[in-house]
Structures are given as C-alpha cells and as structure tokens.
Amino acid sequence: MKRKMKTLLVLQPGQRGTRKLLAEHGQRMVCVRYRYDERLKRRLKTVELIISNVAWEPGVPRPGTKVSVRIGYDEADLRRKIKAAGGKWNGKTRVWRIRYDKAVELGLRSRIVGRECI
C-alpha cells in the first residue's frame, strides 16, 4: 500500500544541508528531498542520484499527437491552411496547436516548437 507523503523541501547540491551527501555521492547527486509522513509522524531525507547516462534520441510523435507550430502574423495563407487542417490558435502561448501528421503534411515540421520539438 502506497503511503501519502508530502515533499516540503528540495535542496540542490551544494546548498546547506547537502554538503555531506554531496561529498559521499559526488556529481551523481541531483537533489535532496525532505519528505513528511503524517500518518507515521516521520521525516525522511531522500537523495536523487544519476545511475545511468546514455545517449538518447527523441522519437517521432504518434500521428494523432498535438504539437505547437509557430506561424508569423504576416503569413495569412499559411494560417488559413493550418486552420483548414484543424489547427487551433492558442492566444496565451501565441502558437497554433495541430496534429503532428497534419503539420508534416503541410510542411511545417521545422516550425514545431516547445518540448515536442522534432
């Protein structure tokens, strides 16, 4: 059974309270977390470590995955095409959201922005 614990403090390597652990774990240490278990009335100190570092290439999104595409204001023809393909304007982030396969079909692969950048 999984217990519910709250994380109230996260410390980065080198901050006060991490120096002994940093000396022990070195550059593999990512952070130290203080977690609190209210049911058991316990505080737990955890260390996040890097245990593997290998090369990785991001995969191509599935065809139905939505991606963000940046289109210039002066590109009215392209905006009409993306809208006709089902794209939706997101005024908050100022990008068009469209399915990945439609973006590739319209030749917009190089304009994909954000985390899902290909």
N, C-alpha and C positions, 0 to 999 in steps of 0.2 A: 504494500500500500504506500502510495506516494504522500509524503508529508508536505504541508504548505509552509514554506519558509520565505521570509522577506529579506531581500538584499537592501541594506540601508547605506552601505558604504563600499565604494570601489576605489582602490588606490592603484596608481600607475607605478611601475618600477622606479625606485629612487626616492619616492615620497616617504615621509616619516611613517614608520610602521612597516616598511617593506625592506629595509636595508639588510637585515639578517637573511631573509628569504632570497633576496637578490644575490647575496654572496653565496648562498647554497645552490641556487638554480641557474644563476648567470643569465645570459642573453635569451635563454629559453622561456623565461618568465614573461607572461603577458600582463597579468594583473593579480591583485589580491582582493578578495571579496570577503566582507563580513556579513554573514547570513544569520538570521534570528529565527529560532523555532519557538513560537509562543506556547505550543502545547507542552513541550518538554522543558521550557524555560532555559534554553541553551543558546549560546552564541557560538557560531562555527566560523573559523577562518579558513578560507579555501584559496588555493593558488591555481591559476590557469597557466598551463605550460604548453609550449610548442613541442610536439613529439615527432612531427614529420614535416618535411619541407620538400615537396616535389613539384615539378613543372606541371602546369595545367592550362588547358585552352578552353575558354568558354564555348559551350555548344551553341548550335543554332536553335532559336526558339521554335516551338511547335507552330504549325501553320495558324492556329486559332489564337495564339498569344497576342495580346495587345502591346504595342510599342509606341513610344513617343517620337514624333517626327517634327523637326523644325522647318517651317516654311516662311520665307520672307514676306513682309506685308505687300511688297510690290509684285509678287508672283500670283496674281489673281487667277490665271489659267490653271496653275498647279493646285491652288486652293479649291477650285471648282472640281477638279479631277479627284482630289482626296475626299472631298465631301460626297461626291457621287459614288465613291468606293466604300462609303460607310464610315468615314472618318468623323470624329467629333472634336471640336475645338475646346481646349481647356484654358480658359482665360486666366486662371490663377497661375498656372505654370507656363503659359504662353506657348504651348505646343499642341500639335494635333495628335490624337490617340486613334490608332488604326491597327487592324490585324496585321501581323508580320508578313503573311503571304501576300496581302494586298499591297503593302509597302514595297516589297520586292518586285511585284508585278508592275508597279508604277515607276520603278527605277529609283526608289527613294532610300535604298539600303544605306548609302553613305550619309544620309541626313538623320539617321536614327540617333537619338541622344539619351543620356542617362545611364542607369545601371544596365539596361538591356541593350546597350550599345554593341553592335556587331562589327 
